[in-house]
Amino acid sequence: MARNEVRPVIKLRSTARTGYTYVTRKNRRNDPDRMVLRKYDPVARRHVDFREER
């Protein structure tokens, strides 16, 4: 089964400048702009915003 461009793989990078990243998929039709999620950063040991990078 081929991967399509509707649900691309994206990297979420921490805004705490620790260099920690999460890798996930997103639906480009529902979220066309850059995604921001609040997730746990184990380097900073707290919840911070993670922004999509391209």
PDB file of N, CA, C and O in Angstrom:
ATOM      1  N   MET A   1       0.836  -1.172   0.000  1.00  0.00           N
ATOM      2  CA  MET A   1       0.000   0.000   0.000  1.00  0.00           C
ATOM      3  C   MET A   1       0.885   1.242   0.000  1.00  0.00           C
ATOM      4  O   MET A   1       1.743   1.397   0.869  1.00  0.00           O
ATOM      5  N   ALA A   2       0.680   2.109  -0.958  1.00  0.00           N
ATOM      6  CA  ALA A   2       1.528   3.286  -1.111  1.00  0.00           C
ATOM      7  C   ALA A   2       1.149   4.383  -0.123  1.00  0.00           C
ATOM      8  O   ALA A   2      -0.021   4.565   0.212  1.00  0.00           O
ATOM      9  N   ARG A   3       2.149   5.095   0.326  1.00  0.00           N
ATOM     10  CA  ARG A   3       1.912   6.261   1.185  1.00  0.00           C
ATOM     11  C   ARG A   3       1.478   7.422   0.297  1.00  0.00           C
ATOM     12  O   ARG A   3       2.046   7.648  -0.771  1.00  0.00           O
ATOM     13  N   ASN A   4       0.462   8.156   0.753  1.00  0.00           N
ATOM     14  CA  ASN A   4       0.027   9.297  -0.041  1.00  0.00           C
ATOM     15  C   ASN A   4       0.360  10.596   0.685  1.00  0.00           C
ATOM     16  O   ASN A   4       0.816  10.584   1.829  1.00  0.00           O
ATOM     17  N   GLU A   5       0.128  11.697   0.018  1.00  0.00           N
ATOM     18  CA  GLU A   5       0.494  13.002   0.559  1.00  0.00           C
ATOM     19  C   GLU A   5      -0.626  13.652   1.367  1.00  0.00           C
ATOM     20  O   GLU A   5      -0.492  14.799   1.793  1.00  0.00           O
ATOM     21  N   VAL A   6      -1.728  12.934   1.583  1.00  0.00           N
ATOM     22  CA  VAL A   6      -2.800  13.489   2.409  1.00  0.00           C
ATOM     23  C   VAL A   6      -2.388  13.445   3.877  1.00  0.00           C
ATOM     24  O   VAL A   6      -2.709  14.357   4.638  1.00  0.00           O
ATOM     25  N   ARG A   7      -1.670  12.379   4.282  1.00  0.00           N
ATOM     26  CA  ARG A   7      -1.208  12.234   5.666  1.00  0.00           C
ATOM     27  C   ARG A   7       0.315  12.115   5.700  1.00  0.00           C
ATOM     28  O   ARG A   7       0.838  11.015   5.879  1.00  0.00           O
ATOM     29  N   PRO A   8       1.042  13.235   5.530  1.00  0.00           N
ATOM     30  CA  PRO A   8       2.504  13.163   5.515  1.00  0.00           C
ATOM     31  C   PRO A   8       3.073  13.017   6.923  1.00  0.00           C
ATOM     32  O   PRO A   8       2.422  13.346   7.914  1.00  0.00           O
ATOM     33  N   VAL A   9       4.303  12.515   6.982  1.00  0.00           N
ATOM     34  CA  VAL A   9       5.038  12.417   8.238  1.00  0.00           C
ATOM     35  C   VAL A   9       5.622  13.791   8.534  1.00  0.00           C
ATOM     36  O   VAL A   9       6.229  14.411   7.660  1.00  0.00           O
ATOM     37  N   ILE A  10       5.441  14.275   9.772  1.00  0.00           N
ATOM     38  CA  ILE A  10       5.970  15.584  10.161  1.00  0.00           C
ATOM     39  C   ILE A  10       6.817  15.432  11.415  1.00  0.00           C
ATOM     40  O   ILE A  10       6.654  14.476  12.174  1.00  0.00           O
ATOM     41  N   LYS A  11       7.721  16.380  11.627  1.00  0.00           N
ATOM     42  CA  LYS A  11       8.524  16.436  12.839  1.00  0.00           C
ATOM     43  C   LYS A  11       8.021  17.581  13.701  1.00  0.00           C
ATOM     44  O   LYS A  11       7.787  18.686  13.212  1.00  0.00           O
ATOM     45  N   LEU A  12       7.858  17.305  14.985  1.00  0.00           N
ATOM     46  CA  LEU A  12       7.471  18.331  15.939  1.00  0.00           C
ATOM     47  C   LEU A  12       8.692  18.636  16.796  1.00  0.00           C
ATOM     48  O   LEU A  12       9.179  17.758  17.509  1.00  0.00           O
ATOM     49  N   ARG A  13       9.195  19.868  16.737  1.00  0.00           N
ATOM     50  CA  ARG A  13      10.386  20.259  17.481  1.00  0.00           C
ATOM     51  C   ARG A  13      10.001  21.109  18.688  1.00  0.00           C
ATOM     52  O   ARG A  13       9.108  21.952  18.609  1.00  0.00           O
ATOM     53  N   SER A  14      10.683  20.877  19.796  1.00  0.00           N
ATOM     54  CA  SER A  14      10.403  21.560  21.048  1.00  0.00           C
ATOM     55  C   SER A  14      10.725  23.048  20.944  1.00  0.00           C
ATOM     56  O   SER A  14      11.728  23.430  20.339  1.00  0.00           O
ATOM     57  N   THR A  15       9.871  23.889  21.536  1.00  0.00           N
ATOM     58  CA  THR A  15      10.136  25.323  21.569  1.00  0.00           C
ATOM     59  C   THR A  15      11.018  25.706  22.754  1.00  0.00           C
ATOM     60  O   THR A  15      11.383  26.872  22.901  1.00  0.00           O
ATOM     61  N   ALA A  16      11.365  24.729  23.605  1.00  0.00           N
ATOM     62  CA  ALA A  16      12.253  24.996  24.742  1.00  0.00           C
ATOM     63  C   ALA A  16      13.720  24.968  24.314  1.00  0.00           C
ATOM     64  O   ALA A  16      14.613  25.093  25.152  1.00  0.00           O
ATOM     65  N   ARG A  17      13.973  24.806  23.014  1.00  0.00           N
ATOM     66  CA  ARG A  17      15.317  24.799  22.440  1.00  0.00           C
ATOM     67  C   ARG A  17      16.213  23.706  23.018  1.00  0.00           C
ATOM     68  O   ARG A  17      17.409  23.919  23.220  1.00  0.00           O
ATOM     69  N   THR A  18      15.627  22.529  23.285  1.00  0.00           N
ATOM     70  CA  THR A  18      16.406  21.397  23.761  1.00  0.00           C
ATOM     71  C   THR A  18      16.801  20.475  22.622  1.00  0.00           C
ATOM     72  O   THR A  18      17.662  19.613  22.798  1.00  0.00           O
ATOM     73  N   GLY A  19      16.183  20.641  21.449  1.00  0.00           N
ATOM     74  CA  GLY A  19      16.486  19.786  20.318  1.00  0.00           C
ATOM     75  C   GLY A  19      15.672  18.510  20.283  1.00  0.00           C
ATOM     76  O   GLY A  19      15.866  17.686  19.389  1.00  0.00           O
ATOM     77  N   TYR A  20      14.763  18.322  21.235  1.00  0.00           N
ATOM     78  CA  TYR A  20      13.956  17.112  21.293  1.00  0.00           C
ATOM     79  C   TYR A  20      12.846  17.189  20.255  1.00  0.00           C
ATOM     80  O   TYR A  20      12.238  18.244  20.074  1.00  0.00           O
ATOM     81  N   THR A  21      12.575  16.071  19.565  1.00  0.00           N
ATOM     82  CA  THR A  21      11.543  16.043  18.530  1.00  0.00           C
ATOM     83  C   THR A  21      10.631  14.838  18.700  1.00  0.00           C
ATOM     84  O   THR A  21      11.034  13.804  19.232  1.00  0.00           O
ATOM     85  N   TYR A  22       9.410  14.989  18.244  1.00  0.00           N
ATOM     86  CA  TYR A  22       8.461  13.890  18.079  1.00  0.00           C
ATOM     87  C   TYR A  22       8.209  13.750  16.587  1.00  0.00           C
ATOM     88  O   TYR A  22       8.298  14.732  15.851  1.00  0.00           O
ATOM     89  N   VAL A  23       7.896  12.544  16.131  1.00  0.00           N
ATOM     90  CA  VAL A  23       7.538  12.292  14.733  1.00  0.00           C
ATOM     91  C   VAL A  23       6.117  11.760  14.717  1.00  0.00           C
ATOM     92  O   VAL A  23       5.798  10.823  15.448  1.00  0.00           O
ATOM     93  N   THR A  24       5.260  12.349  13.890  1.00  0.00           N
ATOM     94  CA  THR A  24       3.867  11.940  13.814  1.00  0.00           C
ATOM     95  C   THR A  24       3.350  12.172  12.404  1.00  0.00           C
ATOM     96  O   THR A  24       4.086  12.636  11.533  1.00  0.00           O
ATOM     97  N   ARG A  25       2.095  11.852  12.185  1.00  0.00           N
ATOM     98  CA  ARG A  25       1.430  12.111  10.904  1.00  0.00           C
ATOM     99  C   ARG A  25       0.300  13.109  11.136  1.00  0.00           C
ATOM    100  O   ARG A  25      -0.245  13.206  12.235  1.00  0.00           O
ATOM    101  N   LYS A  26      -0.039  13.843  10.090  1.00  0.00           N
ATOM    102  CA  LYS A  26      -1.177  14.748  10.194  1.00  0.00           C
ATOM    103  C   LYS A  26      -1.983  14.710   8.913  1.00  0.00           C
ATOM    104  O   LYS A  26      -1.460  14.400   7.843  1.00  0.00           O
ATOM    105  N   ASN A  27      -3.256  15.026   9.033  1.00  0.00           N
ATOM    106  CA  ASN A  27      -4.135  15.095   7.875  1.00  0.00           C
ATOM    107  C   ASN A  27      -4.042  16.506   7.308  1.00  0.00           C
ATOM    108  O   ASN A  27      -4.462  17.470   7.947  1.00  0.00           O
ATOM    109  N   ARG A  28      -3.495  16.618   6.116  1.00  0.00           N
ATOM    110  CA  ARG A  28      -3.274  17.934   5.517  1.00  0.00           C
ATOM    111  C   ARG A  28      -4.582  18.634   5.147  1.00  0.00           C
ATOM    112  O   ARG A  28      -4.621  19.862   5.073  1.00  0.00           O
ATOM    113  N   ARG A  29      -5.643  17.875   4.917  1.00  0.00           N
ATOM    114  CA  ARG A  29      -6.930  18.495   4.577  1.00  0.00           C
ATOM    115  C   ARG A  29      -7.559  19.165   5.802  1.00  0.00           C
ATOM    116  O   ARG A  29      -8.170  20.227   5.678  1.00  0.00           O
ATOM    117  N   ASN A  30      -7.416  18.554   6.979  1.00  0.00           N
ATOM    118  CA  ASN A  30      -7.998  19.137   8.193  1.00  0.00           C
ATOM    119  C   ASN A  30      -7.109  20.206   8.810  1.00  0.00           C
ATOM    120  O   ASN A  30      -7.620  21.162   9.392  1.00  0.00           O
ATOM    121  N   ASP A  31      -5.794  20.068   8.698  1.00  0.00           N
ATOM    122  CA  ASP A  31      -4.838  21.003   9.293  1.00  0.00           C
ATOM    123  C   ASP A  31      -3.842  21.473   8.237  1.00  0.00           C
ATOM    124  O   ASP A  31      -2.710  20.991   8.214  1.00  0.00           O
ATOM    125  N   PRO A  32      -4.231  22.396   7.367  1.00  0.00           N
ATOM    126  CA  PRO A  32      -3.313  22.818   6.313  1.00  0.00           C
ATOM    127  C   PRO A  32      -2.155  23.681   6.814  1.00  0.00           C
ATOM    128  O   PRO A  32      -1.097  23.708   6.185  1.00  0.00           O
ATOM    129  N   ASP A  33      -2.333  24.386   7.932  1.00  0.00           N
ATOM    130  CA  ASP A  33      -1.256  25.214   8.457  1.00  0.00           C
ATOM    131  C   ASP A  33      -0.394  24.401   9.422  1.00  0.00           C
ATOM    132  O   ASP A  33      -0.675  23.230   9.677  1.00  0.00           O
ATOM    133  N   ARG A  34       0.649  25.022   9.953  1.00  0.00           N
ATOM    134  CA  ARG A  34       1.577  24.302  10.814  1.00  0.00           C
ATOM    135  C   ARG A  34       0.935  23.947  12.144  1.00  0.00           C
ATOM    136  O   ARG A  34       0.213  24.746  12.742  1.00  0.00           O
ATOM    137  N   MET A  35       1.212  22.738  12.590  1.00  0.00           N
ATOM    138  CA  MET A  35       0.602  22.206  13.800  1.00  0.00           C
ATOM    139  C   MET A  35       1.428  22.585  15.034  1.00  0.00           C
ATOM    140  O   MET A  35       2.658  22.586  14.995  1.00  0.00           O
ATOM    141  N   VAL A  36       0.726  22.908  16.133  1.00  0.00           N
ATOM    142  CA  VAL A  36       1.365  23.177  17.419  1.00  0.00           C
ATOM    143  C   VAL A  36       0.668  22.315  18.463  1.00  0.00           C
ATOM    144  O   VAL A  36      -0.541  22.426  18.662  1.00  0.00           O
ATOM    145  N   LEU A  37       1.438  21.453  19.130  1.00  0.00           N
ATOM    146  CA  LEU A  37       0.897  20.580  20.164  1.00  0.00           C
ATOM    147  C   LEU A  37       1.668  20.795  21.455  1.00  0.00           C
ATOM    148  O   LEU A  37       2.867  21.072  21.431  1.00  0.00           O
ATOM    149  N   ARG A  38       0.986  20.670  22.571  1.00  0.00           N
ATOM    150  CA  ARG A  38       1.635  20.777  23.876  1.00  0.00           C
ATOM    151  C   ARG A  38       1.940  19.362  24.354  1.00  0.00           C
ATOM    152  O   ARG A  38       1.032  18.589  24.661  1.00  0.00           O
ATOM    153  N   LYS A  39       3.226  19.034  24.413  1.00  0.00           N
ATOM    154  CA  LYS A  39       3.661  17.689  24.765  1.00  0.00           C
ATOM    155  C   LYS A  39       4.796  17.761  25.779  1.00  0.00           C
ATOM    156  O   LYS A  39       5.327  18.836  26.061  1.00  0.00           O
ATOM    157  N   TYR A  40       5.160  16.601  26.321  1.00  0.00           N
ATOM    158  CA  TYR A  40       6.199  16.528  27.337  1.00  0.00           C
ATOM    159  C   TYR A  40       7.583  16.513  26.702  1.00  0.00           C
ATOM    160  O   TYR A  40       7.838  15.746  25.774  1.00  0.00           O
ATOM    161  N   ASP A  41       8.468  17.357  27.200  1.00  0.00           N
ATOM    162  CA  ASP A  41       9.861  17.381  26.773  1.00  0.00           C
ATOM    163  C   ASP A  41      10.701  16.775  27.891  1.00  0.00           C
ATOM    164  O   ASP A  41      10.864  17.409  28.933  1.00  0.00           O
ATOM    165  N   PRO A  42      11.243  15.565  27.710  1.00  0.00           N
ATOM    166  CA  PRO A  42      11.995  14.928  28.786  1.00  0.00           C
ATOM    167  C   PRO A  42      13.324  15.613  29.096  1.00  0.00           C
ATOM    168  O   PRO A  42      13.848  15.453  30.198  1.00  0.00           O
ATOM    169  N   VAL A  43      13.879  16.366  28.157  1.00  0.00           N
ATOM    170  CA  VAL A  43      15.123  17.085  28.425  1.00  0.00           C
ATOM    171  C   VAL A  43      14.856  18.264  29.349  1.00  0.00           C
ATOM    172  O   VAL A  43      15.599  18.492  30.303  1.00  0.00           O
ATOM    173  N   ALA A  44      13.790  19.015  29.066  1.00  0.00           N
ATOM    174  CA  ALA A  44      13.410  20.151  29.914  1.00  0.00           C
ATOM    175  C   ALA A  44      12.611  19.704  31.137  1.00  0.00           C
ATOM    176  O   ALA A  44      12.444  20.468  32.088  1.00  0.00           O
ATOM    177  N   ARG A  45      12.115  18.453  31.109  1.00  0.00           N
ATOM    178  CA  ARG A  45      11.315  17.845  32.176  1.00  0.00           C
ATOM    179  C   ARG A  45      10.060  18.649  32.502  1.00  0.00           C
ATOM    180  O   ARG A  45       9.732  18.862  33.669  1.00  0.00           O
ATOM    181  N   ARG A  46       9.360  19.094  31.452  1.00  0.00           N
ATOM    182  CA  ARG A  46       8.088  19.788  31.603  1.00  0.00           C
ATOM    183  C   ARG A  46       7.352  19.771  30.268  1.00  0.00           C
ATOM    184  O   ARG A  46       7.925  19.418  29.237  1.00  0.00           O
ATOM    185  N   HIS A  47       6.096  20.149  30.295  1.00  0.00           N
ATOM    186  CA  HIS A  47       5.296  20.236  29.072  1.00  0.00           C
ATOM    187  C   HIS A  47       5.571  21.575  28.394  1.00  0.00           C
ATOM    188  O   HIS A  47       5.531  22.628  29.032  1.00  0.00           O
ATOM    189  N   VAL A  48       5.850  21.520  27.102  1.00  0.00           N
ATOM    190  CA  VAL A  48       6.107  22.719  26.305  1.00  0.00           C
ATOM    191  C   VAL A  48       5.393  22.569  24.966  1.00  0.00           C
ATOM    192  O   VAL A  48       4.922  21.485  24.624  1.00  0.00           O
ATOM    193  N   ASP A  49       5.316  23.664  24.211  1.00  0.00           N
ATOM    194  CA  ASP A  49       4.737  23.626  22.877  1.00  0.00           C
ATOM    195  C   ASP A  49       5.740  23.008  21.913  1.00  0.00           C
ATOM    196  O   ASP A  49       6.934  23.307  21.961  1.00  0.00           O
ATOM    197  N   PHE A  50       5.242  22.150  21.045  1.00  0.00           N
ATOM    198  CA  PHE A  50       6.034  21.567  19.982  1.00  0.00           C
ATOM    199  C   PHE A  50       5.453  22.058  18.673  1.00  0.00           C
ATOM    200  O   PHE A  50       4.257  21.899  18.426  1.00  0.00           O
ATOM    201  N   ARG A  51       6.291  22.658  17.824  1.00  0.00           N
ATOM    202  CA  ARG A  51       5.850  23.208  16.554  1.00  0.00           C
ATOM    203  C   ARG A  51       6.326  22.334  15.400  1.00  0.00           C
ATOM    204  O   ARG A  51       7.399  21.731  15.439  1.00  0.00           O
ATOM    205  N   GLU A  52       5.486  22.292  14.376  1.00  0.00           N
ATOM    206  CA  GLU A  52       5.830  21.514  13.181  1.00  0.00           C
ATOM    207  C   GLU A  52       6.949  22.202  12.429  1.00  0.00           C
ATOM    208  O   GLU A  52       6.921  23.415  12.218  1.00  0.00           O
ATOM    209  N   GLU A  53       7.925  21.423  12.032  1.00  0.00           N
ATOM    210  CA  GLU A  53       8.977  21.960  11.162  1.00  0.00           C
ATOM    211  C   GLU A  53       8.934  21.205   9.846  1.00  0.00           C
ATOM    212  O   GLU A  53       8.508  20.051   9.795  1.00  0.00           O
ATOM    213  N   ARG A  54       9.375  21.860   8.786  1.00  0.00           N
ATOM    214  CA  ARG A  54       9.309  21.234   7.469  1.00  0.00           C
ATOM    215  C   ARG A  54      10.699  21.045   6.920  1.00  0.00           C
ATOM    216  O   ARG A  54      10.861  20.530   5.813  1.00  0.00           O
TER     217      ARG A  54
END
